[in-house]
Amino acid sequence: MLLLTSCVSVPRATVTLSGELSQMIVHSRQSHLQLLDQYTAMRKAEVDRFLEEEYIPAFTGRFVRESGVLHNIQAANTDEAKGAEILEFAVAALPVIYQERAVMMQAVDEMDKLIRTSIEAHYQQMLQTNQALTAYLGSAADVVQTREELQRQLRVNVDTLIPLDKMNKVMEKMLQAGAKAEDIPVLLEDFKEKLNEVKDGKTK
């Protein structure tokens, strides 16, 4: 790292290094966003697994018991009548299942969006600081001050930038067998509050 004082001229190589640093910031941003893309895709796959293996079997079993559809099918005298009962069951059950999936996927997308916005803002600030560093190369005192600000931003806590642990906790609650679609907005609001607390430095 160059040691700059007010009486030392800034080498031309410094300008080149500043430009390279901008590229490093851009590449780091892309890597973080790709990580988030992969994580979000993994979580959406987990939602589908939960629906297929846990929610749908439990929901259909409860629906059959409460609706009496099984009794109606057994009481039907013809295959056509049995088919009509099954179709009626599907027409009633599928929208509920689709709605459950839509609400869960929307929650994952919302958390992804919040974290993505945080990442974008962080790297945008870093780029702006580095651009200011380049612009201030004629003044060594300004370079030192701006460089120190950039170094502070580079020492970001990854858990703060990408709080996957907070998202994990929401997902765990959302994928519990007894979770209801109407409970998910409350979980999302809790996630937003915790995300803001992390940004403000109120929690670790």
C-alpha positions as CSV (number, residue, x, y, z in Angstrom):
1,M,0.0,0.0,0.0
2,L,1.4,3.4,-1.0
3,L,2.2,5.7,1.9
4,L,1.1,9.2,0.7
5,T,1.9,12.5,2.3
6,S,1.2,16.0,1.3
7,C,4.7,16.5,0.0
8,V,4.9,13.5,-2.2
9,S,3.6,13.4,-5.8
10,V,1.3,10.6,-6.8
11,P,2.9,8.1,-9.2
12,R,1.0,7.4,-12.5
13,A,0.9,3.7,-11.4
14,T,-1.5,4.8,-8.6
15,V,-4.1,5.8,-11.1
16,T,-3.8,2.4,-12.8
17,L,-4.1,0.6,-9.5
18,S,-7.2,2.6,-8.6
19,G,-8.8,1.5,-11.9
20,E,-7.9,-2.1,-11.2
21,L,-9.4,-1.8,-7.8
22,S,-12.6,-0.7,-9.4
23,Q,-12.6,-3.9,-11.5
24,M,-12.0,-6.0,-8.4
25,I,-14.9,-4.4,-6.7
26,V,-17.2,-5.1,-9.7
27,H,-16.0,-8.7,-9.8
28,S,-16.5,-9.1,-6.0
29,R,-20.0,-7.7,-6.4
30,Q,-20.8,-10.2,-9.2
31,S,-19.5,-13.1,-7.1
32,H,-21.7,-12.1,-4.1
33,L,-24.8,-11.8,-6.3
34,Q,-24.1,-15.2,-7.9
35,L,-23.8,-16.7,-4.5
36,L,-27.1,-15.2,-3.6
37,D,-28.7,-16.5,-6.8
38,Q,-27.5,-20.0,-6.0
39,Y,-28.7,-19.8,-2.4
40,T,-32.1,-18.5,-3.4
41,A,-32.5,-21.3,-6.0
42,M,-31.6,-23.8,-3.4
43,R,-34.2,-22.4,-1.0
44,K,-36.9,-22.5,-3.7
45,A,-36.0,-26.1,-4.4
46,E,-36.4,-26.7,-0.6
47,V,-39.9,-25.1,-0.7
48,D,-40.9,-27.5,-3.5
49,R,-39.5,-30.5,-1.6
50,F,-41.4,-29.4,1.6
51,L,-44.6,-29.1,-0.4
52,E,-44.3,-32.4,-2.1
53,E,-43.1,-34.5,0.8
54,E,-44.8,-32.8,3.8
55,Y,-47.4,-30.2,3.1
56,I,-49.4,-31.8,0.3
57,P,-49.7,-35.2,2.0
58,A,-50.7,-33.6,5.3
59,F,-53.1,-31.2,3.6
60,T,-54.8,-33.8,1.4
61,G,-55.2,-36.2,4.3
62,R,-56.8,-33.5,6.4
63,F,-58.9,-32.4,3.5
64,V,-60.2,-35.9,2.8
65,R,-61.1,-36.4,6.5
66,E,-62.9,-33.1,6.9
67,S,-64.6,-32.9,3.5
68,G,-66.0,-36.5,3.4
69,V,-64.9,-36.9,-0.1
70,L,-63.7,-40.5,0.6
71,H,-67.1,-41.5,1.8
72,N,-68.7,-39.9,-1.3
73,I,-66.3,-41.8,-3.6
74,Q,-67.1,-45.1,-1.9
75,A,-70.8,-44.3,-2.1
76,A,-70.7,-43.5,-5.8
77,N,-72.4,-46.2,-7.9
78,T,-70.5,-45.7,-11.2
79,D,-67.0,-45.0,-12.3
80,E,-68.2,-41.7,-13.7
81,A,-69.7,-40.7,-10.4
82,K,-66.4,-41.6,-8.6
83,G,-64.5,-39.6,-11.2
84,A,-66.7,-36.6,-10.6
85,E,-66.1,-36.8,-6.9
86,I,-62.3,-37.0,-7.4
87,L,-62.5,-34.1,-9.9
88,E,-64.5,-32.0,-7.4
89,F,-61.9,-32.8,-4.7
90,A,-59.0,-31.7,-7.0
91,V,-60.8,-28.5,-8.0
92,A,-61.2,-27.6,-4.4
93,A,-57.8,-28.7,-3.1
94,L,-55.4,-27.5,-5.9
95,P,-56.0,-23.8,-5.5
96,V,-55.1,-24.0,-1.8
97,I,-51.9,-25.8,-2.6
98,Y,-51.0,-23.4,-5.4
99,Q,-51.6,-20.5,-3.1
100,E,-49.4,-21.9,-0.4
101,R,-46.6,-22.4,-2.9
102,A,-47.1,-18.9,-4.3
103,V,-46.9,-17.3,-0.8
104,M,-43.8,-19.2,0.1
105,M,-42.0,-18.4,-3.1
106,Q,-43.0,-14.8,-2.8
107,A,-41.4,-14.7,0.7
108,V,-38.2,-16.2,-0.7
109,D,-38.2,-13.6,-3.5
110,E,-38.8,-10.8,-1.1
111,M,-35.9,-11.8,1.2
112,D,-33.7,-12.2,-1.9
113,K,-34.6,-8.7,-3.0
114,L,-33.8,-7.2,0.4
115,I,-30.4,-8.8,0.6
116,R,-29.7,-8.0,-3.1
117,T,-30.5,-4.4,-2.5
118,S,-28.1,-4.4,0.5
119,I,-25.3,-5.9,-1.6
120,E,-25.8,-3.5,-4.5
121,A,-25.8,-0.5,-2.1
122,H,-22.6,-1.6,-0.4
123,Y,-20.7,-2.1,-3.6
124,Q,-22.0,1.1,-5.2
125,Q,-20.7,3.0,-2.2
126,M,-17.3,1.3,-2.5
127,L,-17.1,2.2,-6.2
128,Q,-18.1,5.8,-5.5
129,T,-15.4,6.0,-2.8
130,N,-12.8,4.6,-5.1
131,Q,-13.8,7.0,-7.8
132,A,-13.3,9.8,-5.3
133,L,-9.9,8.4,-4.5
134,T,-9.0,8.6,-8.2
135,A,-10.3,12.1,-8.5
136,Y,-8.3,13.3,-5.4
137,L,-5.0,11.9,-6.6
138,G,-3.7,15.4,-6.9
139,S,-4.0,16.0,-3.2
140,A,-2.2,13.5,-1.0
141,A,-4.1,14.5,2.1
142,D,-7.4,13.8,0.4
143,V,-6.1,10.5,-0.9
144,V,-5.2,9.3,2.6
145,Q,-8.6,10.2,4.0
146,T,-10.5,8.7,1.1
147,R,-8.3,5.6,1.1
148,E,-9.0,5.0,4.8
149,E,-12.7,5.2,4.1
150,L,-12.4,2.6,1.3
151,Q,-10.4,0.4,3.6
152,R,-13.1,0.6,6.2
153,Q,-15.7,-0.4,3.7
154,L,-13.5,-3.3,2.5
155,R,-13.5,-4.7,6.0
156,V,-17.2,-5.6,5.7
157,N,-18.6,-8.4,7.8
158,V,-19.9,-10.9,5.3
159,D,-22.7,-11.9,7.7
160,T,-23.9,-8.3,7.7
161,L,-23.7,-8.0,3.9
162,I,-25.4,-11.4,3.2
163,P,-27.3,-12.3,6.4
164,L,-28.2,-15.8,5.3
165,D,-28.5,-16.9,8.9
166,K,-31.5,-14.6,9.3
167,M,-33.0,-16.0,6.1
168,N,-32.4,-19.5,7.3
169,K,-34.4,-18.9,10.5
170,V,-37.3,-17.5,8.5
171,M,-37.2,-20.5,6.2
172,E,-37.1,-23.0,9.1
173,K,-40.2,-21.5,10.5
174,M,-41.9,-21.2,7.2
175,L,-41.2,-24.9,6.4
176,Q,-42.6,-26.2,9.6
177,A,-45.5,-28.6,9.2
178,G,-48.0,-26.4,11.0
179,A,-47.0,-23.2,9.2
180,K,-49.8,-21.3,7.5
181,A,-49.7,-19.0,4.5
182,E,-51.2,-16.1,6.5
183,D,-48.3,-16.4,9.0
184,I,-45.6,-15.8,6.4
185,P,-46.0,-12.0,6.1
186,V,-45.3,-11.7,9.8
187,L,-42.1,-13.8,9.4
188,L,-41.1,-11.5,6.5
189,E,-41.6,-8.3,8.6
190,D,-39.5,-9.9,11.4
191,F,-36.8,-10.6,8.8
192,K,-36.9,-7.0,7.6
193,E,-36.5,-5.7,11.1
194,K,-33.6,-8.0,11.8
195,L,-32.0,-6.9,8.6
196,N,-32.3,-3.3,9.5
197,E,-30.8,-4.0,12.9
198,V,-27.8,-5.7,11.4
199,K,-27.3,-2.7,9.0
200,D,-27.5,-0.3,11.9
201,G,-25.0,-2.3,13.9
202,K,-27.5,-3.1,16.7
203,T,-27.0,-6.8,16.5
204,K,-24.1,-9.0,15.6
